[in-house]
Amino acid sequence: MVRQREFDIDEVLTTVMDLFWQRGYANTSMKDIVQATGIQPGSLYAAFGDKEKLFQQAFKKYTQEFFFASIPRRCSPLEGIQAWFEYLAKVMASDPNQKGCLLINTAMERESHSASTIAVVESRLDDIETFFRQNLTQAVQDGDLPSSFEVETKAKALLGMAVGMLAVARMRRDAKTLNSIATAAIALFHPDYLFHPD
């Protein structure tokens, strides 16, 4: 008779995700995971595989529930980009634990990860750049940006500024700095913009 698991997979992944998010992959051991979840190593390995596979599942949960869920969908293209940068600045500045973004934290720890994990990270970065590119392209088509607007160049610049903001947030909980980065990013397509956080 197969023994049923005595733990909830989703709850475990949430706990593990928070642990990796706060401590980083390299600084989180299986012993740490066992202590945080209260689950014995054998059960963890049976349910999730090794540490890297467990991380990949936790990372997938993060991208679905936190990262992509934060990207605005029901607004105009330029409003969507603006709203996302404003959201990132506010959320990062208000996090007392300075966790930053698990996606960017993982990219900064690339030497500690397998090629398959890094491929997933790079794919998610491509998704962000695509979000910017599609929104800017639509704004040009809608007449909200001039036909001469350099969509490709600005999409890559916005990606770089988003990554930079999230990396800074991990190291420095400074609302003024984060708001300045958001303002500079939005100014790439809205020159007169000035971010006024609530």
Buried (B, 14 or more C-beta within 10 A) or exposed (E): EEEEEEBEEEEBBBBBBBBBBBBBBEEBEEEBBBEBBEBEEEBBBEBBEEBBBBBBBBBBBBBEBBBBEEBBEEEBBBBBBBBBBBBBBBBBBEEEEEBBBBBBBBBBBEEBBEEEBBEBBEEBBEBBBEBBBBBBBBBBEEEBBEEEBEBEEBBBBBBEBBBBBBBBBBEEBEEEBBBBBBBBBBEBBBEEBEBEEE
